[in-house]
Amino acid sequence: MTNVFPVLKNDRLLRALSREPVDMTPVWMMRQAGRYLPEYRETRSKAGGFMDLCTNPDLACEVTLQPLERYDLDAAILFSDILTIPDAMGLGLYFESGEGPRFRKTVRSQADIDNLPVVNAEKDLDYVIKAVTTIRHALNGRVPLIGFSGSPWTLATYMVEGGSSKDFRRAKAMLYDHPDMMHALLEKLALSVTDYLNAQIRAGAQAVQIFDTWGGSLGHQAYQRFSLDYMAKIVSGLIRENDGRKVPVIIFTKNGGQWLESMVESGCDCLGLDWTTSMASARARVGSKVSLQGNMDPAVLYASPEAIRTEVARILAEFGHHEGHVFNLGHGITPEVDPQHAGAFIDAVHEYSVQYHENNGFRA
Amino acid sequence: MTNVFPVLKNDRLLRALSREPVDMTPVWMMRQAGRYLPEYRETRSKAGGFMDLCTNPDLACEVTLQPLERYDLDAAILFSDILTIPDAMGLGLYFESGEGPRFRKTVRSQADIDNLPVVNAEKDLDYVIKAVTTIRHALNGRVPLIGFSGSPWTLATYMVEGGSSKDFRRAKAMLYDHPDMMHALLEKLALSVTDYLNAQIRAGAQAVQIFDTWGGSLGHQAYQRFSLDYMAKIVSGLIRENDGRKVPVIIFTKNGGQWLESMVESGCDCLGLDWTTSMASARARVGSKVSLQGNMDPAVLYASPEAIRTEVARILAEFGHHEGHVFNLGHGITPEVDPQHAGAFIDAVHEYSVQYHENNGFRA
């Protein structure tokens, strides 16, 4: 496959991420290719399981494109799992039905950490890298493709616990009892994530997002040292321009609204916000340093289309007449949401946002 | 039983809640009477189940006092459940082993809400009120007794969902689709909580805490209107002085660190903080308006006593040479914690905090 791609037609997302003028606010949804869509469930049931979709570039491409067929979305996001890196490190990722992800091996000692390889993504995660190029070609310039990875701390929690956790007991005990050990693990993960995201960018990803799903479970000081510092290290090692265009980097720490000022210092282009943060106060706090992504509570999608539209209008008004807003949910869309409600959400963002971008110098 | 109680010997908690000088920082732990203690598990297994402890004033008293026998704590907290009010409203609280709390009836329509009575605590929750007086006598002036209730929004989530929830789907759909209905429910709950806490104060509680466990699941605007406003209403209706002494009110919204400024406006005396908030920045933000309670990550108790002591010292240093700090965990102590680690935590608070209270004019 060639890495020469069709010209991008809808670049709202890339413009907004760089705080350039747009005609309307771009919108995408975390987990937009997912279980709430019947067509996704059908592809998945034919394929076998979740990882069968992830490891097959054609199927990953198929489900990545499904929400674009239904909705007027401004971005595609690579369909994959956040735990591909620990799996490539040899931990043996598997899923048990009704349970979260599990690993056959855990990482609990210095020897365990010493034995972990740094991932060479083009070799060890070639199925993801091939999926990126396949999707980018299939998009045919419709919208940009977002690549992603889990953050080092988020990956570390699963590796130490052996799966999901409520209180991150073992990971936090390692952090407090053996900080050097935790730093050694995070260092290997930061190198691996950097390589992984750069491989995705070379393969066709036009923006990348670091999902720091569990950074917000840390104390404020531990967050800076054990999550944010490693994301900053990754950001500084990323390819920031490709094919003559900037490749924006989004950092999303769920429950990280108290730490926006220090997150800006990571050098990223955009901060993802969950719904506990006021868009107006976030914009005042970060000024013109970064763009902001978010931040509707995904549970609003359980309410009526009318209530959804009201909430979209409220968030747009909060952000106001400024550039640099990418509309999104504050976390992934949930499996029980009615697909028509997701459509009402996306349409409302476009419809109501035009007024905030008039006379802003935008030219298509 | 008489409501004339022995003189209070250790009033560090009450002084710190009112930002008065103390000789060392007072400390207690949310859920300090609980499953991590073998003596608690023994009492509970003899009694039958959790609710058999709550509904029997003598057993509730016994387990409330257990942690005081082991540790040099500066407060006792009433042993009870946060869901006593919905149970008294007729919803039928029960517990299934391995599951969270459940209700036989749910509240999902205007008719359901209309049918709910406002609780008359002295009649409908007499077992709690009796437990308060029993405990207060048994304490014999050792330390003050804290009473508590769940917040209206927190109680409402369980009542609408019928139990615990991950995404509060039904409660949030009601909030966004039928805000008037949700307000009617919260109004009845606010009246009930006010009556409940006042009954606890009359029965002997010397301070009260409102546990807003799920306020932090709301968007920042929804939090103000659907959680904080009702807590403010409760605060304004509480008995604030009893037996010649101020009865301080603590508000604790888990995950509420972004909203401290508006929480202060509720009129409470103290804000509880989880561990995601920096003590130093919280103090700067609230100034001298309220005291602060918290905020060690309970997962630190899984680390070694040495690491626990280091973290206690760090938090004390962050708060610095000021009055108005009640040390606590940022959430309840978890069942798997080694009781010796809890002891190391409590001793460290007293040992390390003396230096911050020297020359502050304190006289015992």
Interface residues (C-beta under 8 A of the other chain):
Chain A: D167 F168 R169 R170 K172 A173 Y176 D177 G216 L218 G219 H220 Q221 A222 Y223 N255 G257 Q258 W275 T276 T277 S278 N295 M296 D297 P298 A299 V300 Y302 A303 S304 A307 I308 T310 E311 R314 G330 T334 E336
Chain B: D167 F168 R169 R170 K172 A173 Y176 D177 G216 L218 G219 H220 Q221 A222 Y223 N255 G257 Q258 W275 T276 T277 S278 M296 D297 P298 A299 V300 Y302 A303 S304 A307 I308 T310 E311 R314 G330 T334 E336
